[in-house]
Amino acid sequence: MKLYDGMLVASLTAAAMIPNIHDDFAMNFFSRLITSIIGLTTAGLVNFLVLPPKYQLQIEQLMMTVEHNLDQLFIARGKEVLIGHFNSEDSIQKLLNINKTMTKIEQLTQYEHEE
């Protein structure tokens, strides 16, 4: 999906640049080159310095949630086993939810690693 967004932006940028070409091709080329470099530099600075992705906080919160859910599952499952309920749909559902959260943590960790 990100590829389509990039293609849309590139197409709109190209379409916006095409109608302004007149006689002075060298001047138009350097003008567009400089404005493109300024735009890319500004976007890079904003993305990395002003509004960087904050995966660290999300990962930490999700890890705390997983730890709490695992504690609750361990206690609940221990009680179930003690009273003889060896197959519990509630415990299985809680475990599936924990697995989903762990998958999200892995994905965010991968994003953090790519940064």
Backbone as JSON, one array per atom type, in Angstrom:
{
  "sequence": "MKLYDGMLVASLTAAAMIPNIHDDFAMNFFSRLITSIIGLTTAGLVNFLVLPPKYQLQIEQLMMTVEHNLDQLFIARGKEVLIGHFNSEDSIQKLLNINKTMTKIEQLTQYEHEE",
  "N": [[0.82, -1.18, 0.0], [2.0, 1.22, 0.66], [3.55, 1.7, -1.54], [1.74, 2.49, -3.52], [0.88, 4.94, -2.49], [3.24, 6.42, -2.66], [3.59, 6.4, -5.42], [1.37, 7.89, -6.21], [1.97, 10.43, -5.11], [4.34, 10.99, -6.53], [3.36, 11.05, -9.15], [1.54, 13.21, -9.05], [3.33, 15.25, -8.43], [4.97, 15.25, -10.73], [3.05, 15.9, -12.66], [2.39, 18.45, -11.82], [4.73, 19.8, -12.39], [5.14, 19.69, -15.13], [3.54, 21.55, -16.83], [4.89, 24.04, -16.66], [7.11, 24.28, -18.28], [8.97, 26.14, -20.49], [10.75, 28.18, -22.69], [13.37, 28.47, -21.57], [15.08, 25.97, -20.75], [17.27, 25.04, -19.18], [17.28, 26.78, -16.97], [14.76, 26.21, -15.86], [15.18, 23.51, -15.23], [17.26, 23.6, -13.26], [16.0, 25.18, -11.35], [13.84, 23.56, -10.58], [15.27, 21.37, -9.65], [16.63, 22.43, -7.42], [14.46, 23.28, -5.8], [13.25, 20.8, -5.36], [15.28, 19.47, -3.91], [15.34, 21.11, -1.64], [12.75, 20.63, -0.65], [12.84, 17.82, -0.12], [14.89, 17.75, 1.78], [13.78, 19.29, 3.84], [11.52, 17.71, 4.46], [12.82, 15.38, 5.34], [14.22, 16.35, 7.62], [12.06, 17.12, 9.24], [10.79, 14.63, 9.64], [12.77, 13.14, 10.98], [13.83, 14.69, 13.05], [11.94, 16.51, 14.2], [9.39, 15.21, 14.33], [9.85, 12.32, 15.08], [9.32, 8.75, 14.72], [7.74, 7.09, 17.43], [8.26, 4.38, 18.54], [9.35, 3.11, 20.69], [8.03, 3.77, 23.12], [5.49, 2.69, 22.63], [6.15, -0.03, 22.36], [7.09, -0.58, 24.92], [4.76, -0.15, 26.48], [3.09, -2.13, 25.4], [4.54, -4.41, 26.11], [4.32, -4.32, 28.89], [1.57, -4.72, 29.1], [1.35, -7.31, 28.04], [2.84, -8.72, 29.95], [1.24, -8.35, 32.23], [-1.13, -9.61, 31.34], [-0.18, -12.21, 30.96], [0.45, -12.9, 33.6], [-2.13, -12.87, 34.74], [-3.33, -14.88, 33.19], [-1.77, -17.09, 33.93], [-2.43, -17.37, 36.66], [-5.24, -17.78, 36.46], [-5.28, -20.08, 34.88], [-3.95, -21.87, 36.51], [-5.83, -22.14, 38.59], [-7.93, -23.3, 37.14], [-6.83, -25.77, 36.4], [-6.45, -26.91, 38.89], [-9.1, -27.37, 39.71], [-9.86, -29.18, 37.86], [-10.53, -28.53, 35.22], [-9.34, -29.04, 32.32], [-9.41, -28.34, 29.65], [-9.96, -25.24, 28.45], [-11.79, -22.8, 26.98], [-11.77, -20.08, 27.49], [-9.18, -19.59, 28.49], [-7.69, -20.32, 26.27], [-8.54, -18.38, 24.46], [-7.57, -16.07, 25.74], [-4.83, -16.6, 25.54], [-4.51, -16.55, 22.75], [-5.03, -13.83, 22.3], [-2.84, -12.74, 23.64], [-0.82, -13.72, 22.01], [-1.39, -12.29, 19.64], [-0.81, -9.71, 20.5], [1.92, -10.0, 21.01], [2.83, -10.45, 18.42], [2.34, -7.94, 17.33], [4.17, -6.48, 18.85], [6.57, -7.58, 17.92], [6.46, -6.68, 15.27], [6.57, -3.86, 15.63], [9.08, -3.73, 16.81], [10.64, -4.55, 14.68], [10.19, -2.38, 12.95], [11.42, -0.39, 14.48], [14.03, -1.3, 14.41], [14.6, -0.98, 11.71], [14.69, 1.74, 11.48]],
  "CA": [[0.0, 0.0, 0.0], [2.87, 2.39, 0.69], [4.03, 1.91, -2.9], [0.72, 3.23, -4.23], [0.91, 6.31, -1.98], [4.41, 7.05, -3.25], [3.32, 6.58, -6.85], [0.42, 8.99, -6.32], [2.7, 11.67, -4.87], [5.26, 11.21, -7.65], [2.57, 11.42, -10.33], [1.05, 14.57, -8.86], [4.48, 16.16, -8.53], [5.35, 15.32, -12.14], [2.0, 16.62, -13.37], [2.47, 19.86, -11.45], [5.95, 20.39, -12.95], [5.16, 19.65, -16.6], [3.01, 22.7, -17.57], [5.7, 25.24, -16.54], [8.28, 24.24, -19.15], [8.89, 27.08, -21.61], [11.94, 28.24, -23.53], [14.63, 28.37, -20.84], [15.06, 24.64, -20.17], [18.3, 24.92, -18.15], [16.82, 27.51, -15.79], [13.67, 25.42, -15.28], [15.75, 22.3, -14.66], [17.96, 23.9, -12.0], [15.01, 25.68, -10.4], [13.11, 22.4, -10.06], [16.22, 20.56, -8.9], [16.87, 23.08, -6.13], [13.25, 23.22, -4.98], [13.07, 19.4, -4.95], [16.24, 19.19, -2.85], [14.86, 21.81, -0.44], [11.58, 19.89, -0.15], [13.27, 16.54, 0.44], [15.66, 18.02, 3.0], [12.82, 19.72, 4.86], [10.73, 16.54, 4.87], [13.7, 14.5, 6.12], [14.46, 16.95, 8.93], [10.82, 17.03, 10.03], [10.54, 13.23, 10.0], [13.78, 12.57, 11.86], [14.15, 15.52, 14.2], [10.77, 17.13, 14.83], [8.34, 14.21, 14.59], [10.34, 10.96, 14.84], [8.41, 7.7, 15.19], [7.96, 6.75, 18.83], [7.92, 2.97, 18.73], [9.88, 2.65, 21.98], [6.98, 3.89, 24.13], [4.45, 1.71, 22.31], [6.68, -1.36, 22.67], [7.14, -0.71, 26.38], [3.39, -0.3, 26.97], [2.59, -3.45, 25.0], [5.24, -5.41, 26.92], [3.7, -4.31, 30.21], [0.26, -5.34, 28.94], [1.57, -8.75, 27.87], [3.26, -9.26, 31.24], [0.06, -8.39, 33.1], [-2.04, -10.64, 30.83], [0.4, -13.52, 31.25], [0.26, -13.15, 35.03], [-3.54, -13.21, 34.95], [-3.56, -16.19, 32.57], [-1.12, -18.1, 34.76], [-3.26, -17.55, 37.86], [-6.52, -18.37, 36.06], [-5.06, -21.44, 34.4], [-3.64, -22.69, 37.69], [-7.1, -22.44, 39.27], [-8.68, -24.22, 36.3], [-6.22, -27.1, 36.49], [-6.72, -27.44, 40.24], [-10.47, -27.86, 39.83], [-10.06, -30.25, 36.88], [-10.9, -28.06, 33.88], [-8.09, -29.09, 31.56], [-9.65, -27.65, 28.39], [-10.68, -24.01, 28.74], [-11.86, -21.88, 25.84], [-11.4, -18.75, 27.97], [-7.72, -19.53, 28.55], [-7.2, -20.36, 24.89], [-8.8, -17.05, 23.88], [-6.61, -15.14, 26.34], [-3.53, -16.9, 24.96], [-4.52, -16.03, 21.38], [-4.9, -12.37, 22.39], [-1.44, -12.47, 24.0], [-0.03, -13.97, 20.79], [-1.6, -11.15, 18.74], [-0.05, -8.58, 21.03], [3.34, -10.29, 20.8], [3.08, -10.23, 17.0], [2.43, -6.49, 17.14], [5.44, -6.06, 19.44], [7.61, -7.97, 16.96], [6.37, -5.78, 14.12], [7.09, -2.56, 16.04], [10.52, -3.9, 17.01], [11.23, -4.56, 13.34], [10.18, -0.99, 12.49], [12.44, 0.32, 15.24], [15.33, -1.76, 13.9], [14.78, -0.41, 10.37], [15.0, 3.17, 11.63]],
  "C": [[0.87, 1.26, 0.0], [3.38, 2.71, -0.71], [3.03, 2.75, -3.68], [0.69, 4.68, -3.78], [2.08, 7.06, -2.59], [4.22, 7.32, -4.74], [2.36, 7.76, -7.07], [1.13, 10.33, -6.14], [3.64, 11.99, -6.03], [4.5, 11.65, -8.9], [2.04, 12.84, -10.22], [2.17, 15.6, -8.98], [4.89, 16.33, -9.99], [4.32, 16.12, -12.94], [2.04, 18.11, -13.06], [3.67, 20.54, -12.1], [5.89, 20.53, -14.47], [4.65, 20.95, -17.25], [3.92, 23.94, -17.55], [6.93, 25.25, -17.45], [8.05, 25.18, -20.34], [10.21, 27.04, -22.37], [13.24, 27.97, -22.77], [14.69, 27.05, -20.07], [16.08, 24.49, -19.03], [17.86, 25.6, -16.86], [15.69, 26.74, -15.09], [14.2, 24.16, -14.6], [16.39, 22.59, -13.31], [17.0, 24.43, -10.94], [14.25, 24.51, -9.76], [14.02, 21.49, -9.22], [16.43, 21.14, -7.5], [15.63, 23.01, -5.25], [12.95, 21.8, -4.53], [14.02, 19.03, -3.81], [15.81, 19.86, -1.55], [13.68, 21.06, 0.18], [11.96, 18.58, 0.5], [14.05, 16.73, 1.74], [14.73, 18.43, 4.14], [12.0, 18.54, 5.37], [11.57, 15.59, 5.72], [13.95, 15.04, 7.51], [13.22, 16.87, 9.82], [10.6, 15.6, 10.5], [11.52, 12.7, 11.02], [14.03, 13.39, 13.11], [12.92, 16.05, 14.93], [9.73, 16.1, 15.23], [8.84, 12.79, 14.34], [9.32, 9.93, 15.32], [8.76, 7.28, 16.61], [7.52, 5.31, 19.1], [8.33, 2.49, 20.12], [8.8, 2.68, 23.05], [5.87, 2.87, 23.89], [4.91, 0.3, 22.67], [6.67, -1.58, 24.17], [5.74, -0.92, 26.96], [2.82, -1.67, 26.62], [3.25, -4.56, 25.81], [4.64, -5.48, 28.32], [2.32, -4.96, 30.17], [0.39, -6.85, 28.83], [1.96, -9.38, 29.21], [2.08, -9.38, 32.19], [-0.9, -9.51, 32.66], [-1.5, -12.05, 31.08], [0.27, -13.88, 32.73], [-1.16, -13.59, 35.31], [-3.87, -14.58, 34.36], [-2.96, -17.31, 33.41], [-1.95, -18.4, 36.01], [-4.57, -18.26, 37.52], [-6.34, -19.82, 35.62], [-4.71, -22.38, 35.55], [-4.9, -23.09, 38.44], [-7.92, -23.45, 38.47], [-8.13, -25.64, 36.4], [-6.49, -27.73, 37.85], [-8.13, -27.98, 40.38], [-10.82, -28.87, 38.73], [-10.52, -29.81, 35.51], [-9.63, -27.97, 33.04], [-8.21, -28.41, 30.2], [-10.51, -26.43, 28.66], [-10.63, -23.08, 27.54], [-11.45, -20.47, 26.25], [-9.88, -18.59, 28.0], [-7.11, -19.53, 27.15], [-7.39, -19.0, 24.23], [-7.83, -16.01, 24.43], [-5.21, -15.35, 25.75], [-3.43, -16.41, 23.51], [-4.37, -14.51, 21.36], [-3.47, -11.97, 22.74], [-0.55, -12.67, 22.79], [-0.18, -12.84, 19.77], [-0.8, -9.94, 19.2], [1.44, -8.78, 20.82], [3.73, -10.1, 19.32], [3.21, -8.75, 16.7], [3.74, -5.95, 17.71], [6.59, -6.39, 18.49], [7.63, -7.04, 15.75], [6.94, -4.41, 14.47], [8.6, -2.61, 16.28], [11.24, -3.92, 15.67], [11.26, -3.15, 12.76], [11.27, -0.18, 13.17], [13.84, -0.05, 14.73], [15.63, -1.15, 12.53], [15.12, 1.07, 10.43], [16.45, 3.28, 11.88]]
}
